[in-house]
Amino acid sequence: MLVTLGIVFGDIGTSPLYVMSAILGRDPINADLVYGGLSCIFWTLTLQATFKYIILTLRADNHGEGGILSLYSLIKRLAPQWTIYLAMLGCAALLADGMITPAISLTASVEGLRTLTESVPVLPIVIVILVGLFTFQQFGTDKIGKSFGPIMMVWFSMLIIFGLIWLSKYPQVIEAVNPYYAYNILSTHTGAWAIVGAVFLCVTGAEALYSDLGHVGRKNIQVTWIFVKIALLINYFGQGAWALSTLNGQLLNGVNPFFELMPRWFVGTGVVIASLASIVASQALISGSFTLISEAVKLDTWFRVQILYPSKHRQQIFVPMINHILFVGCVIIVLYFQTSQAMEAVYGVAITIAMMTTSLLLFFYLQRKLHWGWYKAVPLTGLFLTIELFFFTSNLHKLQAGAGFTIIVMTLFTLLMLVHYLSKHLLLRKKKFVDIHQYENIITDVSNDQDIPKFASNIVYLTSAFSIHRMEKQILKSIYQKQPKRADAYWLLHFNQTEVPFQQEYNFHEIVKGKIFRIDFNLGYKVKPNVREMFTNAVEELQKKGVFDLSNRYESLRKYDISADFLFIVMRNTFNLDSDSPISEIFLLNFYSILQRIEEPPEQYLGIDRNSLLVEYIALR
């Protein structure tokens, strides 16, 4: 339970810092406003968080893994091809959220010090925390990660204690669980749309529950949610009780109900606990963003980036480029909006879009994977989409207050993913593939021609051909044109991406006896290819089984038991575009050429030893 609290519930768990202040901050406080707001919170947490995510969506686990890209990988062979665009949009929305959550939660926490004195320099403190948080990412969270669970246990315990204190003073607010109060405020209040947008903030962390499925498992999340939901509701209702007890008929005037629950002598301690909880929540969002990008690279929806493993756990990754982007985004949000109340305008729009894309993908999972009938799948996902569309519409009023920033960031991420994905498929269509057996004689003759200087004992080419009997025409030309490359054997190396997250298997094929071999690595979408390790292990394993003999052909080296040499040839694409090319094609390939300058080179991403590497450039027309 402690581990689950620390990893999964940081985002949704810190929402009491700003939700009630967003709901109550515009109008004079009265029973209708407080009861209506609390009723909306209760039923939003019940329908969206509990019913949609905890009960239903967590069932859509991809061999134990969750998240929008895991869900897409689970259904991509069954669903229409256009669902990849839904996955891209949802991924982009979650990346945008990764900028907002650290900014708003940390700012709201530090603002609690203003309960003691108005002169507290909130922004410098928040910036310092952000600098520390993002700088620390490169070292991993192995050591401090063990403290996340206890920190969140202290946090939720604090929510319960101060919530109960004020509930005991004004227990009538419990009546707000009646859905009538939600209906009443939404149908009669002049600022109903603004209230709905504020209420949605209580469930923004629900998408993260699904994304973290692989870390702790479904049962742990479901059981721990019972405690978390109770703690959240007690605190929300406690804030409502405080508002009606002390400010009935008055305005909040910038006061945060969350910190008003505490006695003055405890506020300093409360701010520290809130800041630590916000750091845990931010860490979960940042780590989740790294994982999203890693999966997106495997799905060809993001360009190759440097991915590091700062600890002994391969699941814990660090993506320097994304770390920099998130940090800059967080700092811009903090400096531009300056207060957590102003940041509420940015929050919510992106997550509603992420939730809607999840609902649409969930429909295909229920209908085509679980074989639910239309009469069950359509009404259920229709209910979720209706609620989310309702929240999305209510958040649109925030555009003029700053939510446009989120839309811009999300759109940029989406366009980047879309252009990369379309460019990769365009390049694949431009490649010409040939039947290996039509050219096996010339390849064999080159290999046996003693007049051609030996280029290497074994030459390995990377191929994107899915058929084991085909290869790129450029590989053929590389072997016998310009500078012929004589070798004892030629190898074709291919990577297949599978829907099983951590699958790591290979298939060996002898295409031309003793001359042309092929190895297909079947890797899960969470496994980063490592040629240096995977290829070497596969070859050694095959040699031990007696599949082939890779003894060194040079007598002087063979007697010392020195292994045969391998040369890896990687082909990079260049583009020759003429005036007859379609405008869309020119745009995609020009944009892709820009991405090629900033992305990690294929040989580096694939982990090929540079001492055994040759890069050739191939012009595509």
Sequence and secondary structure as in RCSB ss.txt:
>XXXX:A:sequence
MLVTLGIVFGDIGTSPLYVMSAILGRDPINADLVYGGLSCIFWTLTLQATFKYIILTLRADNHGEGGILSLYSLI
KRLAPQWTIYLAMLGCAALLADGMITPAISLTASVEGLRTLTESVPVLPIVIVILVGLFTFQQFGTDKIGKSFGP
IMMVWFSMLIIFGLIWLSKYPQVIEAVNPYYAYNILSTHTGAWAIVGAVFLCVTGAEALYSDLGHVGRKNIQVTW
IFVKIALLINYFGQGAWALSTLNGQLLNGVNPFFELMPRWFVGTGVVIASLASIVASQALISGSFTLISEAVKLD
TWFRVQILYPSKHRQQIFVPMINHILFVGCVIIVLYFQTSQAMEAVYGVAITIAMMTTSLLLFFYLQRKLHWGWY
KAVPLTGLFLTIELFFFTSNLHKLQAGAGFTIIVMTLFTLLMLVHYLSKHLLLRKKKFVDIHQYENIITDVSNDQ
DIPKFASNIVYLTSAFSIHRMEKQILKSIYQKQPKRADAYWLLHFNQTEVPFQQEYNFHEIVKGKIFRIDFNLGY
KVKPNVREMFTNAVEELQKKGVFDLSNRYESLRKYDISADFLFIVMRNTFNLDSDSPISEIFLLNFYSILQRIEE
PPEQYLGIDRNSLLVEYIALR
>XXXX:A:secstr
 HHHHHHHSHHHHTGGGTHHHHHHSSS   HHHHHHHHHHHHHHIIIIIIIIIIIIGGG  BTTB SHHHHHHHH
TTTS TTHHHHHHHHHHHHHHHHHHHHHHHHHHHHGGGGGT TT  HHHHHHHHHHHHHHHGGG STTGGGGHHH
HHHHHHHHHHHHHHHHHHH GGGGGGGSHHHHHHHHHH TTHHHHHHHHGGGGTTHHHHHHTHHHH HHHHHHHH
HHHHHHHHHHHHHHHHHHHHH TTS  TT  HHHHTS GGGHHHHHHHHHHHHHHHHHHHHHHHHHHHHHHHHTT
SS     B  SS TT  B HHHHHHHHHHHHHHHHHH SHHHHTTTSSHHHHHHHHHHHHHHHHIIIIIS   HH
HHHHHHHHHHHHHHHHHHHHGGGGGGTTHHHHHHHHHHHHHHHHHHHHHHHHHHHS EEEGGGSHHHHHHHHH T
TS B  SEEEEE   SSTTEEEHHHHHHHHSSS  B SEEEEEEEEEESSTT EEEEEEEEETTTEEEEEEEEET
T    HHHHHHHHHHHHHHTTS     S HHHHTTT    EEEEEEEEEE   TTS HHHHHHHHHHHHHHHHS 
 HHHHTT  GGGEEEEEEEE 
